[in-house]
Amino acid sequence: MLDHLIKGATVVDGTGAPAYTADVGIRNGRIAVVAEPGTVTESAATSEDAAGRVLAPGFVDPHTHYDAQLFWDPYATPSLNHGVTTVAGGNCGFTLAPLNPDRPEDADYTRRMMSKVEGMSLVALEEGAPWSWSSFGEYLDALEGRVAVNAGFMVGHCALRRYVMGADAVGGQPTPGQLDEMLRLFHEAMDAGAWGLSTTQSSTHSDGDGKPVASRHAKPEELLALSRAVAEHEGTQLEAIVAGCLDQFSDDEIDLFVEMSAAAGRPLNWNVLTIDSAVPERVPRQLVASERARKSGGRIVALTMPILTPMNMSLGTFCALNLIPGWGDILGLPVPERVAELRDPDVRAGMLRHAASKEAGVFRRLANFDRYVIGDTYSKENEGLTGRVVGDIAAERGQEAFQCLVEICANDDLRTVLWPMPADNDPASWALRQETWQHEDVMLGGSDAGAHLDRMCGAPYTTRFIGDCLRGRKLVGLEQAVKMLTDDPAQLFGLRGRGRIEEGFHADLVLFDPERIDAGKATLVHDLPGDSPRLDSKAIGINAVWVNGVEAIREDRVTGATPGTVLRSGRDTRTVSTK
C-alpha cells in the first residue's frame, strides 16, 4: 500500500525536461511510482487531487547557517515553508563543533563569535542550544532524529584551529604537531559524516573581540594540507570565502582557490557573486577562477542569488556600514560620542570619501543615502517618516542626504531602522543575471538563512524566484528554474537520490500553485529564545512540503513532524570528482 498518492499534478521533475501530468505515489519515504493519471492500481492510505498545481522536488539551499537554529527550530523556518527540504550548513569557516572538552570557555568564545560574525542572537545561542558535544560527530548526533529538514554540514576551519591551538588560533601559526592534530581532528569529523572543509580569509569576518577570526591567520600551506585531507574521504567538498568574494578577486586569491580545489580533487563553492550592470567587469573577473580551476584539475562554483534580498542598516548596531573602510572606528564609539562625530561635517565628508573609494569595493553601493527608506522610528521628532525616502526628506529640509539621515537617526538615539533601495534593480542588471546564470560554474544560492536574522531574510529566494519566472520578468522557464533549485545543487554536492522526481528517489517534494507562488514581505517577529527578534517571510502558494515522504508543511504551517535526516558524507553523498 502507498502511504500517499498525489493525483493529477503537473510534474516538473528537476531534470529540466518538459513538465507533464502524472500521479505520484509515496511509500516508506521514497517515490514509489510516477505514472499516467488514473493508472495507479495500488491502494493508498491517503490521497489528494493536485490538478492545476505543480509538483517539484524539494529545493536544496547550498549556503545556510542553520547550525544553531535547528536546536530550537527543527523546521528551519522559514526555509522549509518556502519548499526547501535540504540545507547545507557549516559554511564560511564557522561551526559549533568541535569544541575542546578541556577548555569549557571555548563554547562562550564560539557563541560570541557567531553572534558577531553571523548576526545571531547571543541570548538565543546561549539558551537555545545544548552545547553538550565535544567532537563534530557528537554535534551531528545531537541533531539526529530531531530535525524536519535534511541537513549536511561542513567542518569550520575556525573551530579546528581553536580546538587545537586555543587562544593562539587568533594570530598564531600551528606547529607541525598542531597541524597534524588539526588534520587528525578533521579526518575524524569527516569519518563521522562532515561534508568537508569550510574556511574564510575575508576581511569582513571578525570574532566577538573584534579580532580577525582564526582561519584568517592560516597560510596557504595549512589550507592546502586540509584540502588534501578532503580528497581522502568519499562525498566531500570545499567551501571558502576570501575578501575578493565581495567585489573582485586578487590574483593571489584566484591562485589559492585553484590550488585548494585541485589538491582536493573536489568542487569548491564560494559566496556570493554580486551581479550589477554598473560594474560590468566584476562577473568576468570572478569567473576567471572557474576557468583556471578547470585547466588545473579543479572546479570552482560561484553562488549567486536570483533575487534582490533587502538588508536593513543602522547607525546604532553593527551592520554592513561598519565594514566600509574608515567607518568602523566611528560607528564603534559609545552612542553620545558617535552622534557628536556623525554631526561633524568634516567627519561626514571623510566618511563619504571612504565610502566612494575603490577600497570600499561592493560596499560602495551602500553610500547612496538619498535612496534609503526610513523603517521603524522611535521618537516624536520622527513621527510620520516611516516609509519615506531620505532624498525626499532632505530636499524638503534643504539638507544633504547623509546629514539628513544622521539627524533622523540621532533623534532616535541611533535606533532608526534604515532600508537601502537596491542600486542594481535596473533592466541591464537583470539581463546580466540572466546571462550569468547560464554559466556552468554559476549556481543559485547564498541565502545565509539562519544568519543575520534581524537584518535580512534570504530564505524565501526559492518561492520569489519561481514566482518571478512564472509571472514577473520570466527570465527562465519553469522547468529550468526548478532544475536550478533542485538537481543542480544536488549534483554539486553529490546527494544520493535527491533533487529529482524519479522512482526510487527520496520523497522530498513541494506542491505549489503556479498562479500564486511567491514570498510575503519580510516582517520582524520575536520568536527566538529570549524573545530575540528575527525577520520572517510567509510562503504564498505553497500547498504542501514532504521530507522523506512525510508531510512537514501544509498551507504554510508546520505539521510538527521531524522526518529530516542528518546527511553524512559517503553514506548520503557520493564523490563529485573534478579529475
ABEGO torsion letter per residue (X at the ends): XBABBBBGBBBBAGAGBBBBBBBBBBBGGBBABBBBBGABABBBABBBBABGBBBBBBBBBABBBAAAAAAABAAGOAAAAAGBABBBBGBGGBBAOBBBAABAAAAAAAAAAAAAAAGBBAAAAAAABAGABABAAAAAAAABGABABBBBBBBBAAAAAAAAAEAAABGBBBBAAAAAAAAAAAAAAAAAGBAEBBBBABAABBBAAGBBBAAAABBAAAAAAAAAAAAABBGBBBBBBBAAAABBBBAAAAAAAAAAAAAAGBBBBBOBBBBBAABAAAAAAAAAAAAAAAAAGBBBBBBBBABBBBBBBBAABBBAAAABBGAAAAAABBAAAAAAAAABAAAAAAAAAAAABAAAEAAAAAABAAABBBBBBABAAABGABGBBAAAAAAAAGBBAAAAAAAAAAAAGGABBBBBBBAAABAAAAAAAAAAAABAABBBEGAGBGBGAAABBAAAAAAAAAAAAAABAGABBAAAAAAAABAAAAAAAGBBGBGBBBBGBBBBBBBBBAAABBBBBBBBBBABBGGBBBBBBBBBGBABBBBGGBBABBGGBBAGBBABBBBBBGAABBBBBAX
